[in-house]
């Protein structure tokens, strides 16, 4: 056992620090860092596709708050025993600072917020979805570090040399196991899987020219495959339906949704997008000389480009004289 511990992964000795009257949690910093990285990556990808620099801010002002709300709502609804019982204080369902946020809920809430933000900014929703897809994996990988600082959401016991050390007085430490038991570092597995997924998705996007939400579909499949495995070896409490944990069902649903998006969108939109903007909301860079990425390499998908965004047939960015996109929010 001592030999195993010498090669194992120790849990951090701190999870927060105080600055005057304020307590700063490492988990919150990890989430914040993930949001910042995702914003930068998405902005660069949107700009490369012809969008106005900074337009991503108009969208994340809706996506991030609704993503946080969705994460909390999903967690509460999938852990009813923790919040709904005789004598329970229902206000605790709002105490997000006590922990309890779900990635799948944040994806649902964030998608709703992104749709609203895209409508206001004049950006096609599927264009934004493709731009943000690999950035989501970066954000999720960064956020998973927070689980390490919190000594939480670890996996089954293991004798592997990279097992995670968890103190026996941890409320999540399984009863009956001896002190010094190591556990699968599921946070690390997911970080590696997500970062590998960024490379895979970017490769697939370039090789198969994924557009109109197909990159998002690839993300859902990749993340769902990994999460379905990592979730199945976690030992934290979870609602079980037909012998399967709630988040495994959610991961399988993500895979199915990703497949549907790719198959439907490839059939409906065989060409490339002509603009990241809906008709009448185009923005033209001051030099007006940079066209939408790859717009001259394949025929544009003019007949069906707007069906999924409830927009009319777009004009070419090169023909618009002035910016008609929404003002900065």
ABEGO torsion letter per residue (X at the ends): XAAAAAABBBBBABABBBBEABBBBAAAAAAAAAAAAAAAAAAAAAAAAGBBBGAAAAAAAAAAAAAAAAAAAAAAAABAAAABBBGBBAAAAABAAAEGBBAAAAAAAAAAAAAAAAAAAGBBAAAAAAAAAAAAAAAAAAAAAAAAAAGBGBBBBBABAABBBBBAABAABBBGBBBGBBBBBAAAAAAAAAAAAAAAAAAAAAAAGBBGGAAAAAAAAAAAAAAAAAAAABABBBBBBGGBBAAAAAAAAAAAAAAAAAAAAAAABABBBABABBBGABBBBAAGABBBBGAAABBBBAAAAAAAAGBBBBBBAAABABBABBBBX
